[in-house]
Structures are given as C-alpha cells and as structure tokens.
Amino acid sequence: MREVLILAGEASGDLHGSILAERVRVLRPDLAVAGTGGARLRAAGVEMIAEQHGVVGFVEVIRHIPSHLRLFGRIRQRLATGNVALVICIDYPGFNMRVAAAAAARGIPVLYYITPQVWAWRAGRMRTMARIITKAAVILPFEEPLLRAAGVDATFVGHPLLDRAAAMPTRAEARAKLGFSEADDVLALFPGSRTEEIRRHLAEFVAVAHELQARRRGLKVVMSVAPTIQLRDDEVPFALVRSASFDVLRAADVALCKSGTNTLEAAVAGCPCAIVYKTSAISYAIARRLVRIEHIGLLNIVAGRTVAPEFVQNAFQTDPVASALEPLFDRDGEARRLMEAGLAEVRARLGEPGATQRVAAMAVAMVG
C-alpha cells in the first residue's frame, strides 16, 4: 500500500502533523500514513515509526545523536521499500533535512511544511533546500520571496495558528472555563514545550510570578505546559493547563512567553506579553556568532520591530521582567494600548485561516 510519511520532532510539529494527517486521509483514504512524532499523531491514526521529542541547543543536541542515527536508519529502510509516495517534513531541520536528502536521492518527492529558519541563521541551507525539497509550504509571509530567490519552490500558506484560533473562546468564556472571575488579574506563564527548555526556564518563570504577586495583591497565575511535560507540585505552585494555550491566553491579562510559536499565539489572542529565553552558556556563545537577526521572538520578527520586550540569557532576571510586565495589567494604560496595536498588526500579517487544508491539497497533488 502506498504511504505518506509525516515526520515531526517536537510538540508543535506533532500538533500540526496530526491535523495534516487527518486532512490527507479525508482527501485520499487509500493512502496509509506513517511517521514520527508524539501522542497527537498517534491519536490521529498515524502508524508511529518512533516517538520524537525535540531538543534545543548545540550541546544538548549532541547527546541525542545516537538515537537520531538509529531512527534515521529505520526511516532509510522504509524509504527503500518503494512504498513511500511522499515525505512531509515538519520543522525540526537538524533531523528532517537529512531525511529529505535521503528521500530525494531515491526520487521520492519531499514537501517541507514549516521550513528551517534560514532567515535567522545558516542561510547556506537554502542551496541544499533547493536541491532536495520538491515543494515548501511556509508559514511566515517573508519566507516565500526569500526561498524563491534561492531556487526553492515555496508557497506562503498562512499560519496554522489561525485555524486553531477559529475556535478561540472569548475572554469571559475562557475565564469561566479556567475558574477566574472578571475582576481577577491573571498572569499566564509559557516556559516552553521541551524538557530542556523547562529545566532552564522554570525557576525563573516562577520567580517572576511571585514577584508580580508581591506587587499586585490577589494576582492569579496559570501555567500552560505541553502534554509531554511532567512537573511536581513543589516546582510549580500554580494551576497547570495542558493543550489549551488559547484558553490560557484569552483568560490572561498578561503573559510571560518563552520565545517561539507561543509568542505568535499571544499576538493572535491579543494578549500583551514579554519574551524570554535562556540556554547553556556554550550554546548561547555559538548562537551569538551564527544568528544574524536582531530579535528572537517570532512576533517581533514578523513585525520587523520590537512589539514585546525581550530578555535573553543573562538579561532574563526577575525584577526587570516583572517591571516590564507590571504596567501591561493597566487596561487603559499607554503601554498596553501600544502593545495591543502591535499584536493586531502581527495577526494581520499571518495570512488567512485554512493553512492545513492548503498543505493537505499540496500533498495530495504531489502524490498524484
């Protein structure tokens, strides 16, 4: 039976891949779908070759090389069967670029959905992408012209967050669901979706929340975590919400976000925020030499300017972050008004809903 491989390596890819798998099976029920990812892909009926959980940082990735090599060998065996009609890579470029090259060498078409961030670093990858990727479905508006100029057949499909946002609750609905009153001040924490990120960020996120609670009597705090993350009560003295980031953002007045997709979620939800990130000293030193963009937060990158303040590495300290967040609780204040306008601008640049359906149609057309 002909099959499509969907390869995801982290929580966001698992989510996007699971929705894509469902759409592909509706359009082509005669195709089998297999892949790598997590619980959501498995729940979508995808035959799991292996479960993957993303890692970040140059040093951290080195520890996972043996397991990645074993998985790569299993996928190459799968490609050699002749049954694979299409490979869909979702983000996770360190691993997926190798798989894409192996598939291209066998003449198997490759659709790359959520492409490597070559606009931030490793621009030389674009030459490789032009050689091994059949089509690229990009989710940020500036990526299409950039990749097309390098010879990649890229199409801006819009951001998949907008599909999820269609069911986004109102503020009142979200607060009722999470047990907050209309009068509550609510802070949302988004420390990351990967174990390494949680390990580096958690204590600082909790410290910022406690500082703000000392400054604002009665402040409620809620933390959004990926379903794969397990935390002890003594680590997080706040309510935990899983797999419902838009509920949390709509209920919150202000959010503290790890840099990444959840900053765009904050923009779509209209929740003012600050952006933070910390990694190992060695990884940060390497990144400073390689990364060639001014901002780390995706919402600031899409805006092309600083909409939300950023605190990176040693700048991620309790008092400065709390002081940046505190004025945003004032719903009539100038700081909040300016940030809400910037978030709306970012939301408008993300395209129209229907990204996943457009990618599914591309995939089916490539299968033939």
C-alpha positions as CSV (number, residue, x, y, z in Angstrom):
1,M,0.0,0.0,0.0
2,R,1.4,3.4,-0.9
3,E,2.1,5.6,2.1
4,V,2.9,9.1,3.2
5,L,5.5,9.7,5.9
6,I,4.9,12.7,8.2
7,L,8.0,13.5,10.3
8,A,7.6,15.8,13.3
9,G,10.1,16.1,16.1
10,E,8.5,18.4,18.8
11,A,5.2,19.3,20.4
12,S,4.2,21.9,17.8
13,G,5.1,19.7,14.9
14,D,3.2,16.8,16.5
15,L,0.1,19.1,16.7
16,H,0.4,20.4,13.1
17,G,1.2,17.0,11.8
18,S,-1.8,15.4,13.4
19,I,-4.2,17.8,11.8
20,L,-2.5,17.5,8.5
21,A,-2.7,13.7,8.7
22,E,-6.4,13.8,9.2
23,R,-6.9,16.2,6.3
24,V,-4.8,14.0,4.0
25,R,-6.7,10.9,4.9
26,V,-10.0,12.6,4.1
27,L,-8.7,13.6,0.7
28,R,-7.0,10.3,0.0
29,P,-8.4,7.5,2.2
30,D,-6.5,5.0,0.0
31,L,-3.1,6.2,1.4
32,A,-1.5,4.9,4.5
33,V,0.1,7.5,6.8
34,A,3.1,6.7,9.0
35,G,5.6,8.9,10.7
36,T,7.4,10.2,13.8
37,G,6.2,12.5,16.4
38,G,4.1,12.2,19.6
39,A,0.8,11.4,21.1
40,R,-1.3,13.6,18.8
41,L,0.0,11.9,15.7
42,R,-0.7,8.6,17.2
43,A,-4.2,9.6,18.2
44,A,-4.8,10.8,14.6
45,G,-4.3,7.2,13.5
46,V,-0.7,7.6,12.2
47,E,1.4,4.4,12.3
48,M,4.3,5.5,14.5
49,I,7.8,4.6,13.4
50,A,9.1,6.2,16.6
51,E,8.2,8.9,19.0
52,Q,10.4,12.0,18.9
53,H,10.7,14.8,21.4
54,G,12.6,17.9,20.3
55,V,15.8,19.2,21.9
56,V,17.4,22.6,21.6
57,G,20.9,24.0,21.9
58,F,24.1,22.9,20.3
59,V,25.4,21.0,23.3
60,E,22.1,19.4,24.1
61,V,21.6,18.0,20.6
62,I,24.9,16.2,20.7
63,R,23.6,13.9,23.5
64,H,20.8,12.7,21.2
65,I,22.9,11.9,18.2
66,P,23.0,8.1,18.8
67,S,19.2,7.8,19.0
68,H,18.7,10.1,15.9
69,L,21.1,7.9,13.9
70,R,19.2,4.8,14.8
71,L,15.9,6.4,13.8
72,F,17.4,7.7,10.6
73,G,18.5,4.2,9.7
74,R,14.9,2.9,10.3
75,I,13.5,5.6,8.1
76,R,16.0,4.9,5.3
77,Q,14.9,1.3,5.4
78,R,11.3,2.5,5.0
79,L,12.2,4.6,2.0
80,A,13.9,1.7,0.4
81,T,10.7,-0.4,0.3
82,G,9.3,1.6,-2.7
83,N,6.0,2.1,-0.9
84,V,6.6,5.7,0.2
85,A,4.8,8.1,-2.2
86,L,5.7,11.3,-0.3
87,V,7.7,12.6,2.6
88,I,6.3,15.5,4.6
89,C,8.9,17.1,6.9
90,I,7.6,19.4,9.6
91,D,10.2,21.8,11.1
92,Y,13.0,20.0,13.1
93,P,15.6,20.7,10.5
94,G,18.6,19.1,12.1
95,F,17.0,15.7,11.6
96,N,14.5,16.3,8.8
97,M,16.9,17.8,6.3
98,R,18.9,14.5,6.4
99,V,15.7,12.6,5.8
100,A,14.7,14.9,2.9
101,A,18.1,14.4,1.3
102,A,17.7,10.6,1.6
103,A,14.2,10.7,0.1
104,A,15.3,13.0,-2.8
105,A,18.2,10.6,-3.6
106,R,15.6,7.9,-4.2
107,G,13.4,10.1,-6.3
108,I,10.7,10.4,-3.6
109,P,9.0,13.9,-3.5
110,V,9.5,16.0,-0.4
111,L,7.1,18.5,1.0
112,Y,8.6,20.6,3.7
113,Y,6.0,22.2,5.9
114,I,7.3,24.9,8.4
115,T,10.8,25.2,6.9
116,P,14.2,25.8,8.6
117,Q,14.6,29.4,9.8
118,V,17.3,30.3,7.3
119,W,16.4,33.9,7.7
120,A,17.9,33.7,11.2
121,W,20.9,31.5,10.7
122,R,22.6,29.0,8.3
123,A,21.4,30.8,5.2
124,G,23.6,28.4,3.3
125,R,21.0,25.8,3.9
126,M,18.9,27.4,1.1
127,R,21.1,25.9,-1.6
128,T,20.6,22.5,-0.1
129,M,16.9,23.0,0.3
130,A,16.6,24.0,-3.4
131,R,18.3,20.7,-4.3
132,I,16.4,18.2,-2.0
133,I,12.9,19.8,-1.4
134,T,10.3,19.4,-4.0
135,K,7.9,22.0,-2.5
136,A,8.0,24.1,0.6
137,A,4.9,25.3,2.5
138,V,5.9,28.3,4.5
139,I,4.0,29.9,7.3
140,L,5.6,33.3,7.6
141,P,5.0,35.9,4.9
142,F,8.6,36.9,4.3
143,E,9.8,33.3,3.8
144,E,8.2,32.8,0.3
145,P,10.2,35.5,-1.5
146,L,13.4,34.7,0.4
147,L,13.3,31.0,-0.5
148,R,12.1,31.5,-4.1
149,A,15.1,33.8,-4.7
150,A,17.3,30.9,-3.7
151,G,15.5,28.5,-6.1
152,V,13.1,26.8,-3.6
153,D,9.6,26.2,-4.9
154,A,8.0,27.9,-1.8
155,T,4.4,28.9,-1.2
156,F,3.1,31.0,1.7
157,V,0.1,29.1,3.0
158,G,-0.7,31.2,6.1
159,H,-0.1,30.3,9.7
160,P,-1.8,27.2,11.1
161,L,-2.4,29.0,14.3
162,L,-5.2,30.8,12.6
163,D,-7.1,27.5,12.1
164,R,-6.9,26.9,15.8
165,A,-7.9,30.4,16.6
166,A,-11.3,29.9,14.8
167,A,-12.4,28.2,18.0
168,M,-10.8,30.6,20.3
169,P,-13.0,31.5,23.3
170,T,-14.0,35.0,24.4
171,R,-12.3,36.4,27.4
172,A,-15.4,35.7,29.6
173,E,-15.7,32.1,28.2
174,A,-12.0,31.4,28.9
175,R,-12.1,32.8,32.4
176,A,-15.2,30.8,33.2
177,K,-13.6,27.6,31.9
178,L,-10.4,28.2,33.9
179,G,-12.2,29.4,37.1
180,F,-11.3,33.1,37.1
181,S,-13.6,35.9,37.7
182,E,-13.9,39.0,35.5
183,A,-12.3,41.1,38.3
184,D,-9.2,38.9,38.6
185,D,-5.8,40.0,37.4
186,V,-4.3,36.9,35.6
187,L,-0.8,36.2,34.6
188,A,-0.1,33.3,32.1
189,L,3.3,31.5,32.0
190,F,4.6,29.7,28.9
191,P,8.0,28.3,29.8
192,G,8.4,26.1,26.8
193,S,7.3,22.8,25.3
194,R,10.6,20.9,25.5
195,T,12.1,19.3,28.6
196,E,15.4,21.2,28.2
197,E,13.5,24.5,28.0
198,I,11.5,23.7,31.1
199,R,14.7,22.8,33.0
200,R,16.3,26.1,32.2
201,H,13.3,28.4,32.5
202,L,11.0,27.1,35.2
203,A,12.6,28.5,38.3
204,E,12.9,32.0,36.7
205,F,9.3,31.9,35.5
206,V,8.1,31.0,39.0
207,A,10.2,33.8,40.5
208,V,8.8,36.4,38.1
209,A,5.3,35.3,39.0
210,H,6.0,35.5,42.7
211,E,7.5,39.0,42.3
212,L,4.4,40.2,40.5
213,Q,2.1,38.6,43.1
214,A,4.1,40.6,45.7
215,R,3.5,43.8,43.7
216,R,-0.2,43.1,42.8
217,R,-2.2,41.7,45.6
218,G,-4.6,38.9,44.5
219,L,-2.8,38.2,41.2
220,K,-3.8,34.8,39.8
221,V,-1.2,32.7,37.9
222,V,-1.7,29.9,35.4
223,M,1.0,27.9,33.6
224,S,0.5,26.4,30.1
225,V,2.5,23.2,29.5
226,A,2.8,20.7,26.8
227,P,1.1,17.3,27.4
228,T,4.5,15.6,27.4
229,I,5.9,17.7,30.3
230,Q,5.6,16.3,33.9
231,L,6.0,18.8,36.8
232,R,5.9,18.3,40.5
233,D,3.7,20.4,42.8
234,D,6.7,21.7,44.7
235,E,8.1,23.0,41.4
236,V,5.1,24.9,40.2
237,P,2.7,26.3,42.9
238,F,0.2,27.4,40.2
239,A,-2.6,25.9,38.2
240,L,-1.4,23.9,35.2
241,V,-3.3,23.8,31.9
242,R,-2.4,21.4,29.1
243,S,-3.1,21.6,25.4
244,A,-5.2,24.7,25.7
245,S,-2.9,27.6,25.0
246,F,-5.6,29.9,23.5
247,D,-7.8,29.3,26.5
248,V,-5.0,30.4,28.8
249,L,-4.1,33.5,26.7
250,R,-7.7,34.6,26.3
251,A,-8.2,34.3,30.1
252,A,-5.0,36.1,30.9
253,D,-4.3,39.9,31.2
254,V,-0.6,39.4,30.5
255,A,1.7,36.6,29.5
256,L,5.3,35.7,30.0
257,C,6.4,33.7,27.0
258,K,9.4,31.7,26.0
259,S,10.5,32.8,22.5
260,G,8.9,30.7,19.8
261,T,5.4,29.9,18.4
262,N,3.6,30.8,21.6
263,T,4.6,34.5,21.1
264,L,2.5,34.3,17.8
265,E,-0.3,32.7,19.8
266,A,-0.2,35.7,22.1
267,A,-0.4,38.0,19.1
268,V,-3.4,36.1,17.7
269,A,-5.1,36.1,21.1
270,G,-4.3,39.7,21.6
271,C,-2.5,39.1,25.0
272,P,0.3,41.6,25.8
273,C,3.5,39.8,26.8
274,A,7.2,39.8,27.4
275,I,9.5,37.3,25.7
276,V,12.4,35.5,27.4
277,Y,14.9,32.8,26.6
278,K,17.9,31.1,28.2
279,T,20.1,28.3,27.0
280,S,23.5,26.8,28.0
281,A,26.5,29.2,28.0
282,I,28.2,27.3,25.2
283,S,25.1,27.2,23.1
284,Y,24.5,30.9,23.6
285,A,28.1,31.8,22.7
286,I,27.8,29.8,19.5
287,A,24.4,31.2,18.6
288,R,25.7,34.8,19.0
289,R,28.2,34.1,16.3
290,L,25.8,32.4,14.0
291,V,22.4,34.1,14.4
292,R,22.0,37.2,12.2
293,I,18.7,38.7,13.3
294,E,18.0,41.4,15.9
295,H,15.0,39.7,17.6
296,I,14.4,36.3,19.0
297,G,10.6,36.5,19.5
298,L,8.6,35.4,16.4
299,L,6.1,38.1,16.9
300,N,8.8,40.8,16.9
301,I,10.4,39.1,13.8
302,V,7.1,39.2,11.9
303,A,6.5,42.8,13.0
304,G,10.0,43.8,12.0
305,R,10.4,45.8,15.2
306,T,10.1,45.4,19.0
307,V,6.5,45.0,19.9
308,A,7.1,42.9,23.0
309,P,10.2,43.4,25.2
310,E,12.8,40.6,25.1
311,F,15.1,39.3,27.9
312,V,17.7,36.9,26.7
313,Q,20.3,34.8,28.6
314,N,21.7,36.9,31.5
315,A,19.2,39.7,30.8
316,F,16.5,37.2,32.0
317,Q,16.3,38.5,35.6
318,T,13.3,38.6,37.9
319,D,13.0,42.3,38.6
320,P,13.5,43.7,35.1
321,V,11.0,41.2,33.6
322,A,8.4,41.9,36.3
323,S,8.9,45.6,35.8
324,A,8.2,45.2,32.1
325,L,5.1,43.2,32.7
326,E,3.5,45.2,35.5
327,P,2.3,48.2,33.5
328,L,0.6,45.9,31.0
329,F,-2.0,45.0,33.6
330,D,-3.4,48.5,33.3
331,R,-6.1,48.0,30.6
332,D,-6.3,51.8,30.0
333,G,-2.6,52.4,30.1
334,E,-0.4,53.6,27.2
335,A,2.0,50.6,27.4
336,R,-0.9,48.1,26.9
337,R,-2.6,50.2,24.2
338,L,0.6,50.3,22.1
339,M,1.3,46.6,22.5
340,E,-2.2,45.6,21.6
341,A,-1.9,47.7,18.4
342,G,1.4,45.9,17.6
343,L,-0.1,42.5,18.2
344,A,-3.0,43.2,15.9
345,E,-0.5,44.2,13.2
346,V,1.3,40.9,13.6
347,R,-2.0,39.0,13.4
348,A,-2.9,40.7,10.2
349,R,0.4,39.6,8.6
350,L,-0.1,35.9,9.3
351,G,-2.5,35.4,6.3
352,E,-5.9,33.7,6.3
353,P,-7.2,30.6,8.0
354,G,-7.0,27.3,6.1
355,A,-3.3,26.7,6.1
356,T,-3.5,23.0,6.9
357,Q,-6.1,22.4,4.3
358,R,-3.9,24.1,1.7
359,V,-0.9,21.9,2.7
360,A,-3.0,18.8,2.5
361,A,-4.1,19.7,-1.0
362,M,-0.5,20.3,-2.0
363,A,0.4,16.9,-0.5
364,V,-2.3,15.0,-2.4
365,A,-1.3,16.7,-5.7
366,M,2.3,15.7,-5.2
367,V,1.3,12.1,-4.6
368,G,-0.6,12.2,-7.9
